[in-house]
Amino acid sequence: SDGDIAVIDKSREPKNGSVIVAYINNEFTIKYLDITHKSEGYIELKPANEKYPVIRINGNDDFEVWGVVVYVIKSFKV
């Protein structure tokens, strides 16, 4: 959520279903990693909010897993 703080571990190996910070085509995003289609030549980054699209990553994309989200500190608006 807007205003939350994400704690990232850059040393942790991402697994299928991990929440990751990804750098894709000059932008950062936080999404769930889906590697079930890796043998078909692509992976997907899935949002927690269904209002946002799934991002399909293939060999043409500039992509890097920057780290794995290990904690989220919630922000409470008063």
N, CA, C and O atoms as CSV, one atom per row, in Angstrom:
chain,resi,resn,atom,element,x,y,z
A,1,SER,N,N,0.839,-1.189,0.000
A,1,SER,CA,C,0.000,0.000,0.000
A,1,SER,C,C,0.877,1.242,0.000
A,1,SER,O,O,2.028,1.209,0.436
A,2,ASP,N,N,0.327,2.314,-0.485
A,2,ASP,CA,C,1.046,3.576,-0.535
A,2,ASP,C,C,1.476,3.983,0.868
A,2,ASP,O,O,0.661,4.003,1.790
A,3,GLY,N,N,2.753,4.307,1.028
A,3,GLY,CA,C,3.281,4.725,2.316
A,3,GLY,C,C,3.899,3.618,3.145
A,3,GLY,O,O,4.576,3.899,4.135
A,4,ASP,N,N,3.683,2.364,2.767
A,4,ASP,CA,C,4.293,1.241,3.488
A,4,ASP,C,C,5.795,1.203,3.208
A,4,ASP,O,O,6.270,1.766,2.221
A,5,ILE,N,N,6.528,0.534,4.088
A,5,ILE,CA,C,7.967,0.352,3.903
A,5,ILE,C,C,8.220,-1.131,3.658
A,5,ILE,O,O,7.806,-1.976,4.451
A,6,ALA,N,N,8.903,-1.445,2.555
A,6,ALA,CA,C,9.250,-2.827,2.236
A,6,ALA,C,C,10.710,-3.059,2.610
A,6,ALA,O,O,11.583,-2.256,2.279
A,7,VAL,N,N,10.963,-4.170,3.306
A,7,VAL,CA,C,12.327,-4.563,3.660
A,7,VAL,C,C,12.746,-5.632,2.651
A,7,VAL,O,O,12.084,-6.660,2.507
A,8,ILE,N,N,13.853,-5.374,1.957
A,8,ILE,CA,C,14.302,-6.213,0.843
A,8,ILE,C,C,15.588,-6.933,1.211
A,8,ILE,O,O,16.498,-6.339,1.789
A,9,ASP,N,N,15.660,-8.227,0.870
A,9,ASP,CA,C,16.882,-9.009,1.053
A,9,ASP,C,C,17.435,-9.327,-0.332
A,9,ASP,O,O,16.874,-10.144,-1.062
A,10,LYS,N,N,18.539,-8.676,-0.685
A,10,LYS,CA,C,19.138,-8.883,-2.006
A,10,LYS,C,C,19.904,-10.196,-2.089
A,10,LYS,O,O,20.229,-10.644,-3.188
A,11,SER,N,N,20.201,-10.822,-0.953
A,11,SER,CA,C,20.959,-12.067,-0.966
A,11,SER,C,C,20.057,-13.300,-1.060
A,11,SER,O,O,20.542,-14.398,-1.335
A,12,ARG,N,N,18.788,-13.136,-0.840
A,12,ARG,CA,C,17.855,-14.272,-0.855
A,12,ARG,C,C,17.531,-14.678,-2.285
A,12,ARG,O,O,17.290,-13.824,-3.139
A,13,GLU,N,N,17.526,-15.972,-2.544
A,13,GLU,CA,C,17.220,-16.516,-3.866
A,13,GLU,C,C,15.703,-16.510,-4.077
A,13,GLU,O,O,14.973,-17.119,-3.295
A,14,PRO,N,N,15.223,-15.833,-5.118
A,14,PRO,CA,C,13.772,-15.821,-5.351
A,14,PRO,C,C,13.280,-17.182,-5.803
A,14,PRO,O,O,13.963,-17.894,-6.538
A,15,LYS,N,N,12.086,-17.531,-5.354
A,15,LYS,CA,C,11.440,-18.792,-5.714
A,15,LYS,C,C,10.090,-18.477,-6.337
A,15,LYS,O,O,9.609,-17.346,-6.260
A,16,ASN,N,N,9.490,-19.470,-6.948
A,16,ASN,CA,C,8.153,-19.286,-7.500
A,16,ASN,C,C,7.215,-18.835,-6.377
A,16,ASN,O,O,7.131,-19.484,-5.334
A,17,GLY,N,N,6.520,-17.735,-6.594
A,17,GLY,CA,C,5.603,-17.207,-5.595
A,17,GLY,C,C,6.209,-16.154,-4.678
A,17,GLY,O,O,5.491,-15.526,-3.900
A,18,SER,N,N,7.532,-15.951,-4.759
A,18,SER,CA,C,8.171,-14.920,-3.941
A,18,SER,C,C,7.662,-13.544,-4.345
A,18,SER,O,O,7.358,-13.299,-5.512
A,19,VAL,N,N,7.573,-12.652,-3.364
A,19,VAL,CA,C,7.307,-11.246,-3.660
A,19,VAL,C,C,8.670,-10.608,-3.885
A,19,VAL,O,O,9.542,-10.644,-3.016
A,20,ILE,N,N,8.835,-10.028,-5.056
A,20,ILE,CA,C,10.154,-9.505,-5.435
A,20,ILE,C,C,10.079,-8.027,-5.803
A,20,ILE,O,O,9.023,-7.501,-6.153
A,21,VAL,N,N,11.224,-7.388,-5.713
A,21,VAL,CA,C,11.415,-6.081,-6.336
A,21,VAL,C,C,12.112,-6.384,-7.656
A,21,VAL,O,O,13.208,-6.943,-7.683
A,22,ALA,N,N,11.460,-6.007,-8.745
A,22,ALA,CA,C,11.997,-6.276,-10.070
A,22,ALA,C,C,12.320,-4.972,-10.774
A,22,ALA,O,O,11.610,-3.977,-10.632
A,23,TYR,N,N,13.399,-4.994,-11.532
A,23,TYR,CA,C,13.771,-3.877,-12.393
A,23,TYR,C,C,13.507,-4.337,-13.812
A,23,TYR,O,O,14.177,-5.240,-14.314
A,24,ILE,N,N,12.531,-3.717,-14.459
A,24,ILE,CA,C,12.174,-4.128,-15.810
A,24,ILE,C,C,12.034,-2.904,-16.708
A,24,ILE,O,O,11.246,-1.996,-16.446
A,25,ASN,N,N,12.821,-2.914,-17.763
A,25,ASN,CA,C,12.764,-1.850,-18.768
A,25,ASN,C,C,12.785,-0.452,-18.130
A,25,ASN,O,O,11.945,0.399,-18.419
A,26,ASN,N,N,13.773,-0.252,-17.257
A,26,ASN,CA,C,14.038,1.045,-16.619
A,26,ASN,C,C,13.035,1.463,-15.548
A,26,ASN,O,O,12.953,2.645,-15.212
A,27,GLU,N,N,12.274,0.518,-15.008
A,27,GLU,CA,C,11.334,0.821,-13.936
A,27,GLU,C,C,11.393,-0.261,-12.868
A,27,GLU,O,O,11.667,-1.425,-13.157
A,28,PHE,N,N,11.130,0.146,-11.623
A,28,PHE,CA,C,11.028,-0.812,-10.518
A,28,PHE,C,C,9.564,-1.135,-10.259
A,28,PHE,O,O,8.686,-0.292,-10.447
A,29,THR,N,N,9.310,-2.368,-9.823
A,29,THR,CA,C,7.968,-2.781,-9.431
A,29,THR,C,C,8.077,-3.867,-8.371
A,29,THR,O,O,9.091,-4.561,-8.298
A,30,ILE,N,N,7.058,-4.021,-7.560
A,30,ILE,CA,C,6.975,-5.109,-6.585
A,30,ILE,C,C,5.831,-6.009,-7.021
A,30,ILE,O,O,4.685,-5.571,-7.120
A,31,LYS,N,N,6.150,-7.267,-7.281
A,31,LYS,CA,C,5.163,-8.220,-7.782
A,31,LYS,C,C,5.488,-9.628,-7.290
A,31,LYS,O,O,6.583,-9.887,-6.790
A,32,TYR,N,N,4.519,-10.534,-7.441
A,32,TYR,CA,C,4.745,-11.958,-7.198
A,32,TYR,C,C,5.443,-12.552,-8.415
A,32,TYR,O,O,5.058,-12.270,-9.550
A,33,LEU,N,N,6.467,-13.373,-8.186
A,33,LEU,CA,C,7.208,-14.021,-9.257
A,33,LEU,C,C,6.545,-15.354,-9.618
A,33,LEU,O,O,6.295,-16.191,-8.751
A,34,ASP,N,N,6.268,-15.535,-10.900
A,34,ASP,CA,C,5.688,-16.783,-11.403
A,34,ASP,C,C,6.627,-17.337,-12.473
A,34,ASP,O,O,6.703,-16.803,-13.580
A,35,ILE,N,N,7.342,-18.415,-12.133
A,35,ILE,CA,C,8.298,-18.999,-13.083
A,35,ILE,C,C,7.782,-20.301,-13.698
A,35,ILE,O,O,8.556,-21.066,-14.272
A,36,THR,N,N,6.473,-20.554,-13.578
A,36,THR,CA,C,5.922,-21.817,-14.084
A,36,THR,C,C,5.982,-21.934,-15.606
A,36,THR,O,O,5.836,-23.033,-16.141
A,37,HIS,N,N,6.194,-20.828,-16.310
A,37,HIS,CA,C,6.264,-20.850,-17.779
A,37,HIS,C,C,7.690,-20.682,-18.296
A,37,HIS,O,O,7.899,-20.417,-19.480
A,38,LYS,N,N,8.664,-20.835,-17.409
A,38,LYS,CA,C,10.066,-20.615,-17.797
A,38,LYS,C,C,10.487,-21.511,-18.969
A,38,LYS,O,O,11.224,-21.073,-19.853
A,39,SER,N,N,10.019,-22.760,-18.973
A,39,SER,CA,C,10.378,-23.685,-20.059
A,39,SER,C,C,9.758,-23.260,-21.392
A,39,SER,O,O,10.203,-23.699,-22.453
A,40,GLU,N,N,8.736,-22.411,-21.337
A,40,GLU,CA,C,8.096,-21.896,-22.548
A,40,GLU,C,C,8.730,-20.583,-23.014
A,40,GLU,O,O,8.311,-20.011,-24.020
A,41,GLY,N,N,9.744,-20.108,-22.275
A,41,GLY,CA,C,10.488,-18.932,-22.707
A,41,GLY,C,C,10.081,-17.615,-22.068
A,41,GLY,O,O,10.519,-16.553,-22.510
A,42,TYR,N,N,9.249,-17.668,-21.033
A,42,TYR,CA,C,8.885,-16.430,-20.362
A,42,TYR,C,C,8.548,-16.702,-18.894
A,42,TYR,O,O,8.276,-17.834,-18.494
A,43,ILE,N,N,8.576,-15.628,-18.114
A,43,ILE,CA,C,8.087,-15.672,-16.736
A,43,ILE,C,C,7.071,-14.554,-16.593
A,43,ILE,O,O,6.960,-13.686,-17.459
A,44,GLU,N,N,6.332,-14.581,-15.496
A,44,GLU,CA,C,5.337,-13.545,-15.269
A,44,GLU,C,C,5.536,-12.890,-13.914
A,44,GLU,O,O,5.972,-13.523,-12.952
A,45,LEU,N,N,5.205,-11.609,-13.862
A,45,LEU,CA,C,5.164,-10.868,-12.619
A,45,LEU,C,C,3.704,-10.542,-12.366
A,45,LEU,O,O,3.067,-9.850,-13.161
A,46,LYS,N,N,3.170,-11.043,-11.249
A,46,LYS,CA,C,1.746,-10.908,-10.973
A,46,LYS,C,C,1.502,-9.920,-9.838
A,46,LYS,O,O,2.147,-9.996,-8.792
A,47,PRO,N,N,0.571,-8.995,-10.045
A,47,PRO,CA,C,0.271,-8.009,-9.014
A,47,PRO,C,C,-0.620,-8.595,-7.921
A,47,PRO,O,O,-1.349,-9.558,-8.155
A,48,ALA,N,N,-0.555,-8.007,-6.729
A,48,ALA,CA,C,-1.462,-8.398,-5.652
A,48,ALA,C,C,-2.858,-7.839,-5.924
A,48,ALA,O,O,-3.862,-8.440,-5.541
A,49,ASN,N,N,-2.910,-6.696,-6.582
A,49,ASN,CA,C,-4.171,-6.043,-6.896
A,49,ASN,C,C,-4.610,-6.459,-8.304
A,49,ASN,O,O,-3.902,-6.194,-9.276
A,50,GLU,N,N,-5.750,-7.097,-8.417
A,50,GLU,CA,C,-6.229,-7.605,-9.707
A,50,GLU,C,C,-6.564,-6.500,-10.714
A,50,GLU,O,O,-6.795,-6.784,-11.890
A,51,LYS,N,N,-6.591,-5.245,-10.260
A,51,LYS,CA,C,-6.863,-4.134,-11.174
A,51,LYS,C,C,-5.660,-3.828,-12.066
A,51,LYS,O,O,-5.781,-3.109,-13.058
A,52,TYR,N,N,-4.501,-4.377,-11.705
A,52,TYR,CA,C,-3.282,-4.154,-12.480
A,52,TYR,C,C,-2.983,-5.372,-13.344
A,52,TYR,O,O,-3.338,-6.492,-12.976
A,53,PRO,N,N,-2.331,-5.167,-14.493
A,53,PRO,CA,C,-2.068,-6.282,-15.402
A,53,PRO,C,C,-0.884,-7.148,-14.960
A,53,PRO,O,O,0.006,-6.697,-14.238
A,54,VAL,N,N,-0.902,-8.384,-15.407
A,54,VAL,CA,C,0.240,-9.287,-15.267
A,54,VAL,C,C,1.297,-8.817,-16.268
A,54,VAL,O,O,0.976,-8.450,-17.398
A,55,ILE,N,N,2.556,-8.834,-15.840
A,55,ILE,CA,C,3.650,-8.440,-16.730
A,55,ILE,C,C,4.364,-9.707,-17.195
A,55,ILE,O,O,4.838,-10.496,-16.377
A,56,ARG,N,N,4.437,-9.896,-18.500
A,56,ARG,CA,C,5.127,-11.049,-19.066
A,56,ARG,C,C,6.541,-10.624,-19.443
A,56,ARG,O,O,6.736,-9.636,-20.151
A,57,ILE,N,N,7.534,-11.389,-18.958
A,57,ILE,CA,C,8.942,-11.100,-19.200
A,57,ILE,C,C,9.502,-12.159,-20.152
A,57,ILE,O,O,9.359,-13.358,-19.912
A,58,ASN,N,N,10.134,-11.709,-21.222
A,58,ASN,CA,C,10.810,-12.650,-22.121
A,58,ASN,C,C,12.229,-12.154,-22.366
A,58,ASN,O,O,12.667,-11.185,-21.745
A,59,GLY,N,N,12.933,-12.802,-23.253
A,59,GLY,CA,C,14.332,-12.483,-23.506
A,59,GLY,C,C,14.591,-11.098,-24.069
A,59,GLY,O,O,15.731,-10.634,-24.049
A,60,ASN,N,N,13.565,-10.426,-24.569
A,60,ASN,CA,C,13.727,-9.084,-25.133
A,60,ASN,C,C,13.686,-7.990,-24.074
A,60,ASN,O,O,14.027,-6.843,-24.362
A,61,ASP,N,N,13.275,-8.325,-22.854
A,61,ASP,CA,C,13.140,-7.333,-21.797
A,61,ASP,C,C,14.442,-7.158,-21.025
A,61,ASP,O,O,15.205,-8.106,-20.839
A,62,ASP,N,N,14.681,-5.929,-20.580
A,62,ASP,CA,C,15.773,-5.635,-19.662
A,62,ASP,C,C,15.218,-5.915,-18.269
A,62,ASP,O,O,14.463,-5.106,-17.731
A,63,PHE,N,N,15.586,-7.056,-17.680
A,63,PHE,CA,C,14.950,-7.537,-16.454
A,63,PHE,C,C,15.987,-8.011,-15.453
A,63,PHE,O,O,16.966,-8.670,-15.804
A,64,GLU,N,N,15.746,-7.656,-14.187
A,64,GLU,CA,C,16.595,-8.126,-13.101
A,64,GLU,C,C,15.756,-8.230,-11.838
A,64,GLU,O,O,14.965,-7.337,-11.533
A,65,VAL,N,N,15.934,-9.329,-11.103
A,65,VAL,CA,C,15.343,-9.417,-9.771
A,65,VAL,C,C,16.288,-8.675,-8.850
A,65,VAL,O,O,17.427,-9.096,-8.649
A,66,TRP,N,N,15.820,-7.575,-8.293
A,66,TRP,CA,C,16.652,-6.705,-7.470
A,66,TRP,C,C,16.724,-7.210,-6.039
A,66,TRP,O,O,17.717,-6.974,-5.351
A,67,GLY,N,N,15.681,-7.906,-5.579
A,67,GLY,CA,C,15.675,-8.459,-4.227
A,67,GLY,C,C,14.337,-9.092,-3.900
A,67,GLY,O,O,13.368,-8.962,-4.647
A,68,VAL,N,N,14.302,-9.782,-2.769
A,68,VAL,CA,C,13.086,-10.454,-2.299
A,68,VAL,C,C,12.546,-9.683,-1.100
A,68,VAL,O,O,13.290,-9.344,-0.179
A,69,VAL,N,N,11.244,-9.409,-1.122
A,69,VAL,CA,C,10.605,-8.716,-0.004
A,69,VAL,C,C,10.494,-9.706,1.156
A,69,VAL,O,O,9.933,-10.791,1.003
A,70,VAL,N,N,11.036,-9.323,2.321
A,70,VAL,CA,C,10.992,-10.207,3.488
A,70,VAL,C,C,10.086,-9.677,4.591
A,70,VAL,O,O,9.592,-10.453,5.408
A,71,TYR,N,N,9.862,-8.367,4.625
A,71,TYR,CA,C,8.956,-7.750,5.599
A,71,TYR,C,C,8.298,-6.536,4.966
A,71,TYR,O,O,8.851,-5.913,4.060
A,72,VAL,N,N,7.111,-6.211,5.457
A,72,VAL,CA,C,6.446,-4.969,5.093
A,72,VAL,C,C,6.016,-4.292,6.387
A,72,VAL,O,O,5.371,-4.903,7.239
A,73,ILE,N,N,6.380,-3.036,6.519
A,73,ILE,CA,C,5.975,-2.241,7.670
A,73,ILE,C,C,4.821,-1.367,7.208
A,73,ILE,O,O,4.993,-0.494,6.356
A,74,LYS,N,N,3.640,-1.605,7.775
A,74,LYS,CA,C,2.433,-0.903,7.363
A,74,LYS,C,C,2.414,0.524,7.874
A,74,LYS,O,O,2.825,0.800,9.001
A,75,SER,N,N,1.937,1.416,7.043
A,75,SER,CA,C,1.791,2.819,7.408
A,75,SER,C,C,0.322,3.046,7.755
A,75,SER,O,O,-0.572,2.663,7.000
A,76,PHE,N,N,0.086,3.667,8.893
A,76,PHE,CA,C,-1.290,3.981,9.300
A,76,PHE,C,C,-1.494,5.485,9.188
A,76,PHE,O,O,-0.798,6.271,9.830
A,77,LYS,N,N,-2.441,5.863,8.379
A,77,LYS,CA,C,-2.766,7.278,8.181
A,77,LYS,C,C,-3.675,7.717,9.335
A,77,LYS,O,O,-4.630,7.024,9.685
A,78,VAL,N,N,-3.363,8.869,9.913
A,78,VAL,CA,C,-4.219,9.398,10.984
A,78,VAL,C,C,-4.847,10.708,10.576
A,78,VAL,O,O,-5.598,11.300,11.351
